[in-house]
């Protein structure tokens, strides 16, 4: 997911590296053992009405202490809930009446009516539309929703789930959209260019179809690394796949990792950045109530060798979604905030230093 902690292109032989990366990562996985310690959140949010599913963090550029957490309430009469940094619901900002919103992401500075506008975007599964709201006021800027996966004849091929926003170095903003199920032929994900439709509202133009699929379950969790120009997504019960985020870079799969050691589903993906190229990829091991943490930068010989570094147990139950930022927000979150969905209708707020422990770095 594109976040405020901002999200290189290498000349490589993608298929060779992808194969090496999988073998190296699997070998390294066997050497990493989860500590029995369970990390406790410093804050648990107030409960949503039905079914919490996925969070996104919006960092207030004027006052980070007034940043917001947006979380989906996944139901046929669902909502986007908005919380402050104390986990309190901001009732005047909550958007209700959404038709099963699954995932949510935030992005910064989409130009609407000539003005840079921050947005929250969610997938509305039952209407097959993207819903987009300006931040921080949560006002709709989508003319009632943007239809996606048009032309697909099977209903489940249009049932939206995952969403992540990629902002290129040239300022173009793209939505990468996943669904309940889809083809295995490398076109599971569809990517749309977001722009002003001429009236100050957002339009979405399809620019490519890509992404392999194992056929085992579904693809929901999607994350984007803006600086390095990569997309990661969880092929549930199979592994995490990596592609270029820029459509012009092609549709070759760059890496397949995290293929072993997961109890059930591979779920939420978050990227904590310690520098322009270094950091960590956190993947929810849903059935085990833990996160497996991989090296963002790869190795000196292979930038797509994302080795397993650490396994962290969390208090959140069966987490579908997560998000992380690496900037100081307030006295509680001095080194960043990691938000994790929990199956008790809440979202858990963790300090990054508690997740990192003695093994991982803070932002430089």
VMD Tcl script that draws the C-alpha trace (Angstrom):
set ca {
  {0.00 0.00 0.00}
  {1.20 3.50 -0.67}
  {1.73 5.31 2.57}
  {3.30 8.53 3.80}
  {6.56 6.66 4.51}
  {6.82 6.85 0.74}
  {6.87 3.63 -1.39}
  {15.03 1.48 -8.40}
  {14.96 -0.10 -10.95}
  {17.63 -2.77 -11.64}
  {18.77 -4.34 -14.89}
  {18.34 -8.02 -14.12}
  {17.31 -11.38 -15.53}
  {13.95 -11.55 -13.75}
  {13.22 -15.25 -14.11}
  {16.68 -16.34 -13.03}
  {16.62 -14.07 -10.00}
  {13.09 -15.05 -9.09}
  {14.05 -18.71 -8.99}
  {17.20 -18.03 -6.95}
  {15.27 -15.76 -4.60}
  {12.71 -18.45 -3.80}
  {15.40 -21.07 -3.02}
  {17.47 -18.69 -0.90}
  {14.48 -17.42 1.03}
  {13.24 -20.92 1.75}
  {16.67 -21.91 3.04}
  {16.83 -18.86 5.25}
  {13.29 -19.46 6.56}
  {14.37 -22.69 8.20}
  {16.95 -20.81 10.28}
  {14.53 -18.24 11.75}
  {12.49 -19.30 14.76}
  {9.69 -17.21 16.23}
  {10.28 -15.96 19.75}
  {7.49 -16.98 22.11}
  {7.02 -13.38 23.24}
  {3.71 -11.82 22.21}
  {3.99 -8.11 21.43}
  {1.22 -6.04 23.01}
  {-0.31 -3.00 21.33}
  {-0.09 0.32 23.12}
  {-3.60 1.17 21.90}
  {-6.61 -0.88 20.82}
  {-9.17 1.05 18.81}
  {-12.84 1.31 19.55}
  {-14.86 -1.39 17.82}
  {-16.45 -1.14 14.40}
  {-20.02 -2.37 14.02}
  {-19.57 -5.57 12.02}
  {-16.19 -6.88 10.84}
  {-12.88 -5.02 10.87}
  {-10.70 -5.94 7.88}
  {-7.99 -3.53 6.68}
  {-6.40 -0.25 7.89}
  {-4.53 2.60 6.24}
  {-2.67 5.44 7.96}
  {-2.94 9.04 6.79}
  {-0.16 11.28 8.13}
  {-1.31 14.86 8.63}
  {1.45 16.94 7.00}
  {0.62 20.03 9.06}
  {0.47 18.25 12.43}
  {1.44 14.55 12.56}
  {-0.18 14.22 15.99}
  {-3.51 14.73 14.23}
  {-2.96 11.88 11.81}
  {-5.75 9.41 11.17}
  {-6.27 5.68 10.79}
  {-8.92 4.64 8.27}
  {-10.30 1.11 8.65}
  {-12.83 -0.94 6.72}
  {-15.91 -2.48 8.32}
  {-16.54 -5.37 5.94}
  {-20.28 -5.97 5.64}
  {-23.09 -5.62 3.11}
  {-23.95 -2.39 4.94}
  {-20.34 -1.59 5.77}
  {-18.31 1.52 6.35}
  {-15.00 3.29 6.40}
  {-14.24 4.08 10.02}
  {-11.87 6.90 10.93}
  {-9.85 6.83 14.16}
  {-7.45 9.25 15.82}
  {-4.08 8.20 17.23}
  {-5.77 7.25 20.50}
  {-8.00 4.77 18.68}
  {-11.13 6.87 19.14}
  {-13.72 6.86 16.38}
  {-14.12 10.22 14.64}
  {-17.84 9.88 14.13}
  {-18.23 12.94 11.90}
  {-15.77 11.42 9.40}
  {-17.11 7.84 9.23}
  {-18.54 6.88 5.83}
  {-21.42 4.40 6.16}
  {-23.62 2.62 3.65}
  {-20.80 1.03 1.67}
  {-21.49 -2.38 0.08}
  {-18.88 -4.65 1.64}
  {-15.72 -2.53 1.57}
  {-12.71 -4.84 1.78}
  {-9.37 -3.06 1.65}
  {-8.36 0.58 1.92}
  {-5.32 2.65 1.01}
  {-4.33 6.31 1.16}
  {-2.36 8.46 -1.26}
  {-1.09 12.02 -1.31}
  {-1.43 14.92 -3.73}
  {-3.72 13.72 -6.49}
  {-4.45 16.85 -8.53}
  {-8.18 17.61 -8.53}
  {-9.48 21.00 -9.65}
  {-5.85 22.10 -9.85}
  {-5.30 21.36 -6.17}
  {-3.22 18.62 -4.55}
  {-5.71 16.38 -2.76}
  {-4.99 13.50 -0.40}
  {-7.35 10.56 -0.84}
  {-8.61 7.39 0.82}
  {-9.62 4.66 -1.62}
  {-11.52 1.48 -0.86}
  {-12.84 -1.49 -2.83}
  {-16.62 -1.93 -2.73}
  {-17.01 -5.62 -3.42}
  {-20.74 -5.94 -4.11}
  {-20.95 -3.01 -6.55}
  {-17.62 -3.80 -8.30}
  {-16.53 -0.21 -7.78}
  {-13.70 1.81 -6.26}
  {-14.87 4.44 -3.79}
  {-12.63 7.47 -3.27}
  {-12.81 10.16 -0.56}
  {-10.75 13.29 0.04}
  {-8.69 13.56 3.20}
  {-9.04 14.57 5.92}
  {-12.70 15.51 5.41}
  {-13.76 12.14 3.88}
  {-15.90 13.73 1.16}
  {-16.63 11.64 -1.96}
  {-14.68 12.61 -5.09}
  {-15.70 9.67 -7.28}
  {-19.16 10.55 -8.65}
  {-20.61 7.59 -6.73}
  {-17.91 5.07 -7.59}
  {-15.61 3.91 -10.37}
  {-16.45 0.52 -11.96}
  {-13.51 -1.87 -12.46}
  {-12.93 -5.30 -13.99}
  {-15.48 -4.34 -16.63}
  {-16.01 -6.96 -19.31}
  {-15.46 -9.94 -17.01}
  {-18.41 -12.29 -17.37}
  {-18.01 -14.29 -14.14}
  {-19.37 -12.45 -11.10}
  {-16.56 -13.50 -8.74}
  {-14.03 -12.18 -11.26}
  {-15.46 -8.71 -10.49}
  {-15.78 -9.02 -6.69}
  {-13.23 -6.46 -5.47}
  {-10.89 -7.13 -2.57}
  {-7.35 -5.69 -2.58}
  {-6.26 -2.14 -3.38}
  {-2.97 -0.28 -3.34}
  {-1.91 3.04 -4.82}
  {1.35 3.60 -6.67}
  {2.60 7.16 -7.19}
  {5.40 7.31 -9.75}
  {8.35 9.67 -9.63}
  {6.67 11.68 -12.39}
  {3.58 12.14 -10.22}
  {1.27 9.71 -11.99}
  {-1.04 7.88 -9.59}
  {-2.25 4.34 -10.21}
  {-4.69 2.03 -8.45}
  {-3.71 -1.66 -8.41}
  {-6.84 -3.72 -7.79}
  {-7.31 -7.36 -6.71}
  {-10.42 -9.53 -6.59}
  {-11.97 -12.61 -5.02}
  {-10.76 -14.86 -7.81}
  {-9.47 -14.58 -11.33}
  {-7.50 -16.20 -14.13}
  {-4.13 -17.92 -13.68}
  {-2.77 -16.59 -16.98}
  {-1.01 -13.51 -15.60}
  {-3.90 -11.04 -15.58}
  {-5.33 -11.36 -12.07}
  {-4.53 -7.75 -11.10}
  {-5.69 -4.74 -13.08}
  {-3.96 -1.37 -12.89}
  {-5.75 1.95 -13.44}
  {-4.43 5.48 -13.95}
  {-6.23 7.93 -11.64}
  {-6.77 11.51 -12.76}
  {-9.20 14.43 -12.80}
  {-12.22 13.83 -15.05}
  {-12.45 17.56 -15.77}
  {-15.00 18.28 -13.05}
  {-12.79 17.85 -9.99}
  {-13.70 14.19 -9.58}
  {-11.54 11.11 -10.08}
  {-11.63 8.92 -13.18}
  {-9.86 5.58 -13.63}
  {-8.38 4.43 -16.96}
  {-7.22 0.83 -17.37}
  {-3.51 0.67 -18.29}
  {-2.60 -3.02 -17.83}
  {-3.53 -6.48 -16.61}
  {-0.84 -8.58 -14.91}
  {-0.01 -10.92 -12.07}
  {0.31 -14.68 -11.69}
  {-2.08 -16.66 -9.50}
  {-1.65 -20.11 -8.00}
  {-5.37 -20.89 -7.92}
  {-5.18 -21.92 -4.28}
  {-7.35 -19.24 -2.67}
  {-7.39 -15.52 -3.56}
  {-5.31 -12.35 -3.84}
  {-6.25 -9.60 -1.41}
  {-3.23 -7.97 0.24}
  {-1.31 -5.66 -2.10}
  {1.50 -3.26 -1.17}
  {3.49 -0.77 -3.23}
  {7.03 0.50 -2.66}
  {7.03 3.92 -4.33}
  {10.75 4.68 -4.12}
  {11.89 1.34 -5.48}
  {8.97 1.02 -7.89}
  {7.68 -2.41 -6.90}
  {4.35 -4.09 -6.23}
  {4.02 -6.98 -3.77}
  {0.94 -9.13 -3.27}
  {-0.08 -12.15 -1.23}
  {-1.11 -15.17 -3.27}
  {-2.84 -16.74 -0.28}
  {-1.55 -20.14 0.86}
  {1.20 -19.93 -1.77}
  {3.59 -17.00 -1.35}
  {4.32 -13.32 -1.98}
  {4.91 -12.16 -5.55}
  {6.83 -9.09 -6.75}
  {6.43 -7.03 -9.95}
  {7.44 -3.65 -11.31}
  {4.91 -0.93 -10.47}
  {5.47 1.09 -13.66}
  {3.43 -0.42 -16.52}
  {6.17 0.39 -19.05}
  {8.63 -1.84 -17.16}
  {6.75 -4.95 -18.19}
  {4.85 -7.76 -16.51}
  {7.63 -10.22 -15.63}
  {7.48 -11.69 -12.14}
  {10.60 -10.53 -10.29}
  {10.37 -12.70 -7.19}
  {8.29 -15.30 -5.40}
  {9.10 -15.58 -1.71}
  {7.55 -16.44 1.66}
  {6.51 -19.79 0.22}
  {7.15 -21.84 3.37}
  {6.49 -21.57 7.09}
  {3.00 -20.01 6.98}
  {0.28 -21.72 9.00}
  {-2.63 -20.72 6.75}
  {-3.11 -17.62 4.62}
  {-0.57 -15.02 3.57}
  {-2.38 -11.76 4.27}
  {-1.60 -8.09 4.93}
  {1.67 -6.64 3.61}
  {3.34 -3.51 5.00}
  {6.69 -1.92 4.17}
  {8.74 -0.14 6.84}
  {11.56 1.91 5.29}
  {14.74 2.66 7.20}
  {16.33 4.50 4.26}
  {15.69 5.12 0.57}
  {16.46 1.49 -0.29}
  {16.56 -0.44 2.99}
  {13.86 -1.65 5.34}
  {11.45 -4.49 5.92}
  {8.47 -6.22 4.32}
  {6.00 -7.43 6.95}
  {3.57 -10.19 5.94}
  {0.71 -11.41 8.11}
  {0.85 -15.13 8.92}
  {-2.84 -15.02 9.63}
  {-3.53 -18.38 11.23}
  {-0.57 -18.08 13.59}
  {-1.32 -14.52 14.82}
  {2.13 -13.36 13.80}
  {4.04 -11.41 11.17}
  {6.96 -12.72 9.17}
  {9.44 -9.95 8.38}
  {11.62 -10.00 5.26}
  {14.51 -7.89 3.98}
  {13.24 -5.14 1.69}
  {16.52 -4.50 -0.16}
  {17.43 -8.09 -0.94}
  {21.12 -8.97 -1.05}
  {24.11 -7.37 -2.76}
  {24.05 -10.06 -5.45}
  {20.28 -10.24 -5.85}
  {17.91 -7.35 -5.05}
  {14.97 -9.77 -5.29}
  {16.22 -12.18 -2.60}
  {13.94 -11.13 0.26}
  {15.26 -13.22 3.13}
  {13.29 -13.87 6.28}
  {14.77 -11.91 9.18}
  {12.34 -12.21 12.06}
  {8.99 -13.62 13.14}
  {6.92 -11.52 15.55}
  {3.90 -12.73 17.51}
  {1.19 -10.10 17.98}
  {-1.91 -9.85 20.14}
  {-4.16 -9.11 17.17}
  {-6.21 -12.13 16.13}
  {-6.16 -13.54 12.58}
  {-5.03 -10.30 11.02}
  {-6.17 -9.67 7.46}
  {-4.70 -6.20 6.97}
  {-1.99 -3.93 8.28}
  {-0.20 -0.66 7.60}
  {2.94 1.05 8.86}
  {4.54 4.50 8.71}
  {8.11 5.37 9.68}
  {7.70 9.01 10.76}
  {7.34 10.31 14.34}
  {3.71 11.10 15.09}
  {3.54 11.94 18.79}
  {5.14 11.02 22.13}
  {3.73 7.51 21.88}
  {4.78 6.78 18.32}
  {8.24 8.34 18.09}
  {9.64 5.93 15.50}
  {6.52 5.09 13.54}
  {3.20 3.33 13.89}
  {2.21 -0.21 12.89}
  {-1.56 -0.77 12.72}
  {-2.94 -4.30 12.59}
  {-6.52 -5.47 12.09}
  {-7.83 -7.88 14.73}
  {-10.82 -10.22 14.38}
  {-12.54 -8.77 17.47}
  {-13.74 -5.75 15.40}
  {-10.75 -3.62 16.41}
  {-7.44 -2.32 15.10}
  {-4.28 -2.64 17.20}
  {-1.68 0.15 17.32}
  {1.93 -0.96 17.86}
  {5.05 1.13 18.31}
  {7.64 0.28 15.66}
  {10.38 -0.08 18.27}
  {8.33 -2.81 19.98}
  {8.06 -4.71 16.70}
  {11.72 -4.12 15.81}
  {13.11 -5.14 19.20}
  {16.89 -5.60 19.13}
  {16.90 -7.28 15.73}
  {15.59 -4.62 13.35}
  {16.51 -1.00 12.67}
  {14.64 2.25 13.11}
  {14.44 4.81 10.34}
  {17.83 6.46 9.78}
}
mol new
graphics top color blue
foreach p $ca { graphics top sphere $p radius 0.5 }
foreach p [lrange $ca 0 end-1] q [lrange $ca 1 end] { graphics top cylinder $p $q radius 0.2 }
display resetview
